[in-house]
Amino acid sequence: PVLFTGGAGVSKTANMLQYLQGLDREKYAVKMTPFSFVTTPEIFQRTLESCVEKRQGRTFGPPGGKKCVLFIDDISMPVINSWGDQ
């Protein structure tokens, strides 16, 4: 796991997207999802399950023997405040 931290507008997302675009799609399954104040655990679980397959028993993994990269943007996005900017 990797966590990028920093102030708003310092290119955390842009840098990560540039890195992910350089990955070999034959070896990596890439899933990108933004978090927001409306993201529920159920929505996140469906997003995660959409990029994996059941292997055996309770074991899941990306299809085709690939490695899975899950990029979650704005993981700490708060509830909308009273003036509507966050």
C-alpha positions in Angstrom: 0.0 0.0 0.0 1.1 3.5 -0.8 -0.5 6.7 0.6 0.3 10.1 -1.0 -0.4 13.1 1.3 -0.1 16.8 0.6 -2.1 20.0 0.2 -4.7 20.6 -2.4 -3.4 21.2 -5.9 0.1 19.7 -5.5 -0.5 17.0 -8.3 -0.9 13.9 -6.2 -3.6 12.5 -8.5 -1.9 13.6 -11.7 1.3 11.9 -10.6 -0.4 8.7 -9.7 -2.4 8.6 -13.0 0.8 9.2 -15.0 2.4 6.3 -13.1 -0.6 4.0 -13.7 -0.7 4.8 -17.4 2.9 3.5 -17.7 2.0 0.0 -16.2 2.0 -3.0 -18.5 -1.7 -3.9 -19.0 -0.7 -7.4 -19.7 0.6 -7.8 -16.2 -1.6 -5.4 -14.2 -5.3 -4.9 -13.8 -5.8 -1.3 -12.8 -9.0 0.0 -11.2 -9.5 3.7 -10.3 -12.2 4.9 -8.0 -12.8 8.3 -6.4 -14.2 8.5 -2.9 -16.7 11.2 -2.0 -19.2 12.0 0.7 -21.7 9.7 -1.0 -19.3 6.7 -1.2 -20.7 3.9 1.0 -19.1 0.6 2.0 -21.4 -1.2 -0.4 -20.4 1.0 -3.4 -16.8 0.5 -2.6 -17.2 -3.3 -2.2 -19.0 -3.5 -5.6 -16.2 -1.5 -7.2 -13.5 -3.7 -5.8 -15.4 -6.9 -6.7 -15.8 -5.7 -10.3 -12.1 -6.1 -10.9 -11.6 -9.6 -9.3 -12.8 -13.1 -9.9 -13.5 -16.0 -7.6 -10.6 -18.5 -7.6 -11.5 -21.1 -5.0 -13.4 -21.1 -1.7 -13.2 -17.6 -0.4 -10.2 -16.6 -2.4 -10.5 -13.8 -5.0 -8.0 -12.2 -7.3 -7.6 -10.3 -10.6 -8.3 -12.4 -13.7 -5.7 -13.9 -15.9 -3.0 -14.2 -13.3 -2.5 -10.4 -13.3 -1.7 -8.2 -10.3 -4.3 -5.8 -9.3 -3.7 -2.1 -8.6 -6.5 -0.2 -6.9 -6.2 3.6 -6.9 -8.5 5.3 -4.5 -8.6 9.1 -5.0 -9.6 11.5 -2.2 -9.8 8.9 0.5 -10.4 11.4 3.2 -13.1 13.4 1.4 -15.3 14.8 4.1 -19.1 15.4 4.2 -20.2 18.5 2.4 -20.0 21.5 4.7 -22.6 24.2 5.1 -21.0 26.4 2.4 -20.7 23.6 -0.1 -17.0 23.5 -1.0 -16.1 20.1 0.5 
